[in-house]
Amino acid sequence: MSDTISRPTGAQRGRPDGFGGKVLRAGDPAYDEARVVFNAMIDKRPGMIAQCESAADVAAAVRYGVAEGLEIAVRGGGHSVAGSSVTDGGIVIDLRKMTSVQVDPDARLARVAGGATWANLDSACQPYWLATTGGRVSTTGVAGLTLGGGSGWLERKFGLACDSLVSVELITADGQLVIADETRNTELFWALHGGGGNFGVATSLTFKLRPLTSMTIAMLFWPADAGVEVTRRYRDLIEAGAPEELGGGVFYLTGPPEDFVPLHLQGERLIGVAALYAGTEAETREAIAPMLDLNPEGIMIDELPYVAIQSALDDPPGFRNYWSAEHLNEFPDVAIKAFSDRAAEMPYPSPSQQMAVPWGGAVARDAKKWPLPHRTAAWVIHPFGVWADEADDERGIRWAKDVCDDLKPWATGAVYLNFIGDEGQDRVIAGFGQENYDRLRQVKSELDPDNVFHLNQNIRPA
Ligand SMILES: Cc1cc2nc3c(=O)[nH]c(=O)nc-3n(C[C@H](O)[C@H](O)[C@H](O)COP(=O)(O)OP(=O)(O)OC[C@H]3O[C@@H](n4cnc5c(N)ncnc54)[C@H](O)[C@@H]3O)c2cc1C
């Protein structure tokens, strides 16, 4: 055979046996749109995109990928900042057509298909005024976010998203359907509370729901030079024992062109406080009174159904993204000064944000029960870099790394892996702690000894 003619790979020909969905390849009119992910820095060309419509399709696609020796990527909402849901040359198991949500309001349970987004889940739950902790935007995938832990507005009240998991149905690397819950495959069930997509493809997840009859969003803004004072006041408010109903954070940003941002602040460097309160507007005003006393120049407070709040701050796709994170047990004045000084280097103007998110409350409860030990941290520092122009990559990435370096003296060394891209194996281990990582490796070895599912924050088989 000539050197210049190579045999087509399994991704370039054929079709998984018994696969009922659509298969896309380069040249197909829908291919280019289907390979795009949220982070515009990622530009990969899969050999095959298998658009699954059922658990049986997922099993067929997994078996095919393994038999053909293809790299397998699993795609839900496409929001992995590292681009782990797409592969060059291999097969993408694309779950975006599997979005069904069944709500049982009497049992307060929701069964969600593996490709659903939070928009799908929250809109199905809203008619019953039921909810569970989801991400801060509606466009992330329920499975990807929850399997990594799942931090969101309601976490201080209801815990991380994974805390409400009742059961998970998973297609494993050998194409078998496995159910994990409190009585079946309990070690796998433990691992699914933060261990990410390492153990298989979740085709359905069942969540416990809670009543949420009122929810309020408050957005407060000041010019950035008030940043130290605002951040200190916010820290004091949280550390004085703010109610668990209060979620959100303090963040540097570029003033967005919104009605509630006065014209003189639009496009300017700002410090903001986002207060998402599981309660009424009056309760919210009372809880954030110390912040209102600082006379924000921009202010919006609105009591809305949770589903509306959940999509109010959706980030636009099509931007270049780089993020990182650190956990702090304390946020003293000197750390606040370092945090604020570095904000001056945030890509500007851009949709980037430099956030400090308070944990505590239900996030910290039962922390030892699950694989994410860092849940006891008081604060999460999260530089969330988002810009349009490739020429800003170096500057933006430098800024995000510098924010973390500056805060290192107060950092626990642990990290929440949903908030970072690919930062190497040591960071993955830091995400679980060595003891939990070793235990996760045992689960991985049993279910995926060949590391078929390795495009993720990877737990290497023992
Ligand atoms: C704008 C934005 C906002 C975000 N906000 C938050 C937030 O508030 N809280 C938070 O915790 N995280 C947040 N994230 C991070 C997000 O949770 C993770 O990137 C998560 O992995 C995204 O899941 P996805 O399905 O959207 O992504 P994808 O890119 O489709 O998937 C990412 C990875 O998740 C795994 N995965 C996805 N679906 C499945 C499945 N059905 N079965 C098994 N594995 C699966 C796979 O390993 C895959 O590689 C945010 C990300 C973005 C871009």
The ligand as an ORCA input file, in Angstrom:
! r2SCAN-3c Opt
* xyz 0 1
  C     -20.528     29.719     31.234
  C     -20.220     28.622     32.195
  C     -20.728     28.660     33.472
  C     -20.436     27.646     34.386
  N     -20.961     27.718     35.637
  C     -20.709     26.740     36.523
  C     -21.276     26.778     37.814
  O     -21.981     27.706     38.170
  N     -21.016     25.766     38.656
  C     -20.225     24.697     38.315
  O     -20.054     23.795     39.122
  N     -19.665     24.643     37.094
  C     -19.888     25.630     36.196
  N     -19.329     25.572     34.953
  C     -18.432     24.459     34.657
  C     -19.236     23.249     34.176
  O     -19.942     22.690     35.241
  C     -18.320     22.150     33.655
  O     -17.564     22.642     32.595
  C     -19.145     20.941     33.213
  O     -18.278     19.876     32.915
  C     -19.956     21.287     31.995
  O     -20.802     20.250     31.626
  P     -21.394     20.253     30.148
  O     -22.206     19.034     29.984
  O     -21.998     21.562     29.856
  O     -20.057     20.202     29.309
  P     -19.441     19.214     28.234
  O     -18.300     19.993     27.694
  O     -20.449     18.694     27.289
  O     -18.921     18.045     29.114
  C     -17.815     18.207     29.954
  C     -17.428     16.879     30.536
  O     -18.456     16.453     31.408
  C     -18.603     15.057     31.324
  N     -19.984     14.768     30.910
  C     -20.878     15.578     30.317
  N     -22.054     14.933     30.165
  C     -21.869     13.698     30.671
  C     -22.702     12.558     30.816
  N     -23.987     12.539     30.431
  N     -22.171     11.454     31.385
  C     -20.885     11.425     31.813
  N     -20.058     12.469     31.693
  C     -20.557     13.585     31.148
  C     -17.596     14.555     30.331
  O     -16.436     14.141     31.028
  C     -17.277     15.778     29.518
  O     -15.959     15.759     29.018
  C     -19.613     26.563     34.008
  C     -19.108     26.512     32.713
  C     -19.400     27.538     31.813
  C     -18.795     27.512     30.436
*
